[in-house]
Amino acid sequence: MIFVRHRAGGRGRLGGEPHRGPSFSRRDSYWRRRAIDPALALVLLSRTICTALGVSTFTLLRSLGQLDLTIALSYVVLLTSVDARAMFYEGLRAYLRARRGSVAARALPAAMAGSTDCR
């Protein structure tokens, strides 16, 4: 009712501003009873705005012909940051084990464990 501006049966007016719909009066009554969580409402509003910005950016990049490049670069940045973080923590753990002197011996795969052949 809000988006297509239909008149609600028995509640509509003949002219003036567009029909606001029953959801606004419901919102007002919830606000008066303090049944709306303002922090959650702010989160929902910010997510809606960010979604609209994302859609407009997507449309702009598609019209400029740069959408594929942007998606590819985004994947490179994402995967590089995840891999760099994993390598950092792995190196930090190895460094700390070496300082403690408790470097664990690496286990060989089962196929190579009994083999003395170095091919």
C-alpha positions as CSV (number, residue, x, y, z in Angstrom):
1,M,0.0,0.0,0.0
2,I,2.8,2.4,0.8
3,F,4.8,1.9,-2.4
4,V,2.1,1.8,-5.0
5,R,0.0,4.5,-3.2
6,H,-3.3,2.6,-3.3
7,R,-6.1,3.9,-1.2
8,A,-7.1,1.6,1.6
9,G,-10.7,0.7,1.6
10,G,-12.6,3.1,3.9
11,R,-9.5,5.0,5.0
12,G,-8.5,7.0,2.0
13,R,-8.9,10.6,1.3
14,L,-10.0,12.3,-1.9
15,G,-6.9,14.4,-2.5
16,G,-3.9,16.1,-0.9
17,E,-0.7,14.2,0.0
18,P,-0.3,10.5,-0.9
19,H,-1.7,8.0,1.5
20,R,0.8,7.1,4.2
21,G,-0.7,3.7,5.0
22,P,-1.4,2.0,8.3
23,S,2.2,1.2,9.0
24,F,3.0,4.8,9.9
25,S,0.3,5.0,12.5
26,R,1.4,1.7,13.8
27,R,4.9,3.0,14.1
28,D,3.7,6.1,15.9
29,S,1.7,4.0,18.4
30,Y,4.8,1.7,19.0
31,W,7.0,4.8,19.5
32,R,4.6,6.2,22.1
33,R,4.6,2.9,24.0
34,R,8.4,2.8,23.8
35,A,8.2,-0.5,22.0
36,I,10.8,0.4,19.4
37,D,14.4,-0.2,20.0
38,P,16.2,2.9,18.6
39,A,19.6,1.2,18.3
40,L,18.1,-1.7,16.3
41,A,16.1,0.8,14.2
42,L,19.4,2.7,13.5
43,V,21.1,-0.5,12.5
44,L,18.3,-1.4,10.1
45,L,18.3,2.1,8.7
46,S,22.0,2.1,8.1
47,R,21.9,-1.3,6.5
48,T,19.1,-0.1,4.2
49,I,21.2,3.0,3.2
50,C,24.3,0.8,2.6
51,T,22.3,-1.6,0.4
52,A,21.0,1.3,-1.7
53,L,24.6,2.7,-2.0
54,G,25.8,-0.8,-3.0
55,V,23.1,-1.2,-5.7
56,S,23.8,2.3,-7.1
57,T,27.6,1.5,-7.2
58,F,27.0,-1.8,-8.9
59,T,24.8,-0.1,-11.5
60,L,27.4,2.7,-12.1
61,L,30.2,0.2,-12.5
62,R,28.2,-1.9,-14.9
63,S,27.4,1.2,-17.0
64,L,31.1,2.1,-17.1
65,G,32.1,-1.4,-18.0
66,Q,34.3,-1.8,-14.9
67,L,32.1,-4.3,-13.0
68,D,34.2,-7.4,-13.9
69,L,37.5,-5.7,-13.0
70,T,36.1,-4.5,-9.7
71,I,34.8,-8.0,-8.7
72,A,38.1,-9.6,-9.7
73,L,40.1,-7.1,-7.7
74,S,37.8,-7.5,-4.7
75,Y,38.4,-11.2,-4.8
76,V,42.2,-10.7,-5.0
77,V,42.1,-8.3,-2.0
78,L,39.9,-10.6,0.0
79,L,41.8,-13.8,-0.6
80,T,45.2,-12.0,-0.1
81,S,44.1,-10.6,3.2
82,V,42.8,-14.0,4.5
83,D,45.9,-15.8,3.3
84,A,48.2,-13.1,4.8
85,R,46.5,-13.4,8.1
86,A,46.8,-17.2,8.1
87,M,50.5,-17.1,7.2
88,F,51.1,-14.4,9.9
89,Y,49.6,-16.6,12.7
90,E,51.3,-19.7,11.4
91,G,54.7,-17.9,11.4
92,L,54.0,-16.5,14.9
93,R,53.2,-19.9,16.3
94,A,56.4,-21.4,14.7
95,Y,58.5,-18.5,16.1
96,L,57.1,-19.0,19.6
97,R,57.6,-22.8,19.4
98,A,61.2,-22.2,18.3
99,R,61.8,-19.8,21.2
100,R,60.4,-22.3,23.7
101,G,62.5,-25.0,22.1
102,S,59.5,-27.3,21.6
103,V,59.6,-27.5,17.8
104,A,57.5,-30.5,16.9
105,A,58.8,-33.0,14.5
106,R,56.8,-33.2,11.3
107,A,55.0,-36.4,10.6
108,L,55.7,-38.0,7.3
109,P,52.9,-39.3,5.1
110,A,52.3,-43.0,5.5
111,A,53.6,-43.8,2.0
112,M,57.0,-42.3,2.8
113,A,57.3,-43.4,6.4
114,G,58.9,-46.8,5.7
115,S,60.6,-45.8,2.4
116,T,64.3,-45.3,2.2
117,D,64.2,-44.6,-1.5
118,C,64.7,-41.0,-2.4
119,R,63.3,-40.6,-5.9
